[in-house]
Amino acid sequence: PQSSPRTAVAALKRKRVFVVTQPGKSAPNWCRGSASKSDKSPLTDADMEHFQQLDKLELLCLGGYRISDAGIRPLAAMIHLTNLELTQMPLT
């Protein structure tokens, strides 16, 4: 089952992903997360569905997570996502 935007934000924050609503925006439009060796529960492919609930998301920067090609595929449907930065990830 898909989550609501509020549930998605809470789930992403538990994964140490910063979710920001910039001044003048009505919904979260910016996310940044970076994996750490100390993460007990890092972001996974299954967690990527939460980003879809943030339908006004414009910028997404993720680094160091073990996200696969299948995990990022749903991001293609996010029409407001204009800046996507994925670093140090096992993508092909």
BELMOSUL-V410407 format. One record per pair of residues at least 24 apart in sequence whose ideal C-beta (glycine too) atoms are under 10 Angstrom apart, sorted by sequence separation. I is the first residue (numbers start at 1). J is the second residue. If there is no record, write none. Layout:
# BELMOSUL-V410407
I/J
I/J
This chain:
# BELMOSUL-V410407
15/39
16/40
30/54
42/66
43/67
44/68
45/69
47/71
48/72
51/75
54/78
55/79
56/80
57/81
58/82
59/83
60/84
61/85
62/86
63/87
64/88
65/89
66/90
67/91
68/92
16/41
28/53
29/54
39/64
42/67
45/70
46/71
48/73
49/74
52/77
55/80
56/81
57/82
58/83
59/84
60/85
61/86
62/87
63/88
64/89
65/90
15/41
16/42
17/43
28/54
29/55
30/56
31/57
39/65
45/71
48/74
52/78
54/80
55/81
57/83
58/84
59/85
60/86
61/87
62/88
63/89
14/41
15/42
16/43
27/54
28/55
29/56
30/57
31/58
32/59
33/60
34/61
35/62
37/64
44/71
45/72
48/75
51/78
54/81
57/84
62/89
15/43
27/55
28/56
29/57
30/58
31/59
32/60
33/61
34/62
35/63
36/64
43/71
45/73
14/43
15/44
27/56
28/57
29/58
30/59
31/60
32/61
33/62
34/63
35/64
45/74
17/47
26/56
27/57
28/58
29/59
30/60
31/61
32/62
33/63
34/64
35/65
51/81
12/43
19/50
25/56
29/60
30/61
31/62
32/63
33/64
34/65
35/66
11/43
15/47
19/51
33/65
35/67
14/47
17/50
21/54
25/58
17/51
12/47
15/50
19/54
21/56
11/47
22/58
22/59
11/49
12/50
19/57
8/47
11/50
12/51
20/59
10/50
8/49
9/50
12/53
8/50
11/53
12/54
7/50
8/51
17/60
18/61
8/52
9/53
17/61
5/50
8/53
9/54
17/62
3/49
7/53
8/54
2/49
3/50
5/52
6/53
1/49
2/50
5/53
17/65
3/52
4/53
5/54
8/57
2/52
3/53
5/55
15/65
31/81
2/53
5/56
29/80
5/57
29/81
27/80
30/83
32/85
34/87
35/88
34/88
35/89
